[in-house]
Amino acid sequence: MAVDSSGRLSTRELEILLLAAHGMSDADMSHQLSISPRTVASHMRSVREKLCAKNRTHLIATALRAGILALRTDRLDRLDETFRLTGQSKVRAQPVGIAW
């Protein structure tokens, strides 16, 4: 897989991020996107590295903080549509810290 040196998430990485935010497992994403589970895992690893996230939960929190994901307020009746992409795909080179 080619590394994007611009620090942007690819269209597929954004798609994987959104599905992960909605709680889908790698196997579920693999089935829905018709790609192998190893390809999903590779995309997840790439997104985690680009966002300097330690795990899947930290990834979603970091994507929300970075403005890549946002909470939907127009579909409160649909839990499977809790998040939406903002259109932002540029990621910071540095990890986002925790403010205490």
N, C-alpha and C positions, 0 to 999 in steps of 0.2 A: 504494500500500500504506500502510495506517495505521501510524503509529509508536506503539508502546506506551510511554507515558511512565512506567509503573511500573517499567521496567527488567527486565521478565520476558520470557523467550522464549515465543513462542506454541507451541501444540501442533504446528503445521506446522514451525516453526523447530526444535523439538526433534527431530522426525522427520528433517528434513534433516540436522541435526547428527549424529545417530546413523548415518545412511546414509553420510555423509562419513567418519565415523570408521572405518567398515568398508571404506573405499577406493573407494566408488562415485563415478564421474564425474558431472558435472551431467547428461550425456546419459542415463546409466544411471538416475539418480534420476528424471529426467523420464519415462522409459518406465515405471518401476515405479509411480510415483505418478499417472500419467496427467495430467501438467501440462506446460506448455511449458518448454523449456530456459531461456527468459528468466525465467520465474517462479522456477525453481530458483535461477538466478543472483541474482535479487533477494532471495530468502530467505537465500542464503549471504552476500550483502553485509550484510544486516541483522544476521545472527548475528555476523559478524566485527566490525561496528561496536559492537554491544552488549557484546561480550567484549573489545573493543579489541585484536583480533588482526590481525596483519600479513598473514597468509596462511593457507592451509588447515591446514598442519602446526602453526603457532602456535595456530590456533583449537582444534584437538583437545587440544593440551597445556594450553592455558588452561582449556578445559572440564573436563579431568581435575583440574587444580589447584583449580578453583572448586567441585568436587564435583557438577557437572552430569552428567558422565560418570564411569563407574567401570569398571574391568577386571572381566570376569566370571571367576570361578574355578570355576564349576560346569559350564562347557562348554569345557574345554580341547581337546576333540577337534574343535571347530567353529571354524575361523578366521574365518568370516563372522559369528560371534556373539561376538567378542572383547570388545566393549564393551556396556554396558547403561546406560540412563538411571537416575538415582538418584531422580527425582521432584522434584528441586530445579530450579526454573526462574528464580529470582531471580539476577540478575547484579550484580556490583560495578560501580559507576560509574567506578572507576579501574582502569587497567591493572595486571595482576599483574606484578611485577618479577622479575628473575632474581637469585637469590642466588648469589654466587660464593664 
